[in-house]
Amino acid sequence: MKSYPVGELKSNLSNILELVQKGKEVEILFGKNKKPVAKIVPLHPQKKGERKLGILKGKSKVTFAADFKMTEGE
């Protein structure tokens, strides 16, 4: 995740918004100590390939029946 102080954010807003559109998160730093105060995140996160099974990765297998159907809304 990239971090930008307020002044740099203001001068590069268009470029930063392009990063956000590509799925990146941007942190905003504020004050003399440049502490994180906010985060800009994509409104609609991009879907990434396969889903990971987390702690079960490599320990189990997920299969779907041939007649399993799902709509886009589900």
C-alpha positions as CSV (number, residue, x, y, z in Angstrom):
1,M,0.0,0.0,0.0
2,K,1.3,3.4,-0.9
3,S,1.2,6.3,1.5
4,Y,1.1,10.0,0.6
5,P,1.2,13.2,2.7
6,V,-1.7,15.6,2.2
7,G,0.4,18.1,0.0
8,E,1.6,15.3,-2.3
9,L,-1.9,13.8,-2.4
10,K,-3.4,17.2,-3.6
11,S,-0.8,17.7,-6.3
12,N,-1.0,14.1,-7.6
13,L,-4.7,13.3,-7.1
14,S,-5.4,12.2,-10.7
15,N,-2.5,9.8,-10.7
16,I,-3.4,8.5,-7.2
17,L,-7.1,7.9,-8.3
18,E,-5.8,5.9,-11.3
19,L,-4.0,3.6,-8.8
20,V,-7.1,3.2,-6.8
21,Q,-9.1,2.4,-10.0
22,K,-6.6,-0.4,-10.6
23,G,-7.4,-1.9,-7.2
24,K,-4.6,-0.4,-5.1
25,E,-5.2,1.1,-1.6
26,V,-3.7,4.5,-0.7
27,E,-3.0,5.8,2.8
28,I,-3.2,9.5,3.6
29,L,-0.6,10.9,6.0
30,F,-1.2,14.1,8.0
31,G,0.6,16.4,10.4
32,K,4.3,17.0,11.2
33,N,4.7,13.4,12.2
34,K,2.9,12.2,9.0
35,K,0.7,9.8,10.8
36,P,-1.9,7.8,8.8
37,V,-5.3,9.3,9.2
38,A,-7.3,7.9,6.3
39,K,-7.3,5.4,3.5
40,I,-8.6,5.6,-0.1
41,V,-9.9,2.2,-1.3
42,P,-11.5,1.1,-4.5
43,L,-15.3,1.3,-4.5
44,H,-15.7,-2.0,-6.2
45,P,-12.7,-4.3,-5.4
46,Q,-11.4,-6.2,-8.4
47,K,-12.0,-9.9,-8.3
48,K,-8.9,-12.0,-8.4
49,G,-8.6,-15.4,-10.0
50,E,-9.1,-18.5,-7.8
51,R,-10.3,-18.2,-4.2
52,K,-7.9,-19.4,-1.6
53,L,-8.9,-21.8,1.1
54,G,-6.7,-20.2,3.8
55,I,-5.5,-22.6,6.4
56,L,-6.9,-25.5,4.5
57,K,-4.9,-24.8,1.4
58,G,-3.4,-28.0,0.1
59,K,-5.2,-30.1,2.7
60,S,-8.6,-30.3,1.1
61,K,-10.2,-30.2,-2.3
62,V,-13.4,-28.3,-3.4
63,T,-15.4,-29.6,-6.4
64,F,-18.8,-28.7,-7.7
65,A,-21.3,-31.0,-9.2
66,A,-21.7,-30.8,-13.0
67,D,-25.3,-29.6,-12.6
68,F,-24.4,-26.8,-10.1
69,K,-25.5,-23.4,-11.4
70,M,-25.2,-20.0,-10.0
71,T,-26.4,-16.6,-11.3
72,E,-24.2,-13.4,-11.3
73,G,-26.3,-12.0,-8.5
74,E,-25.6,-14.9,-6.2
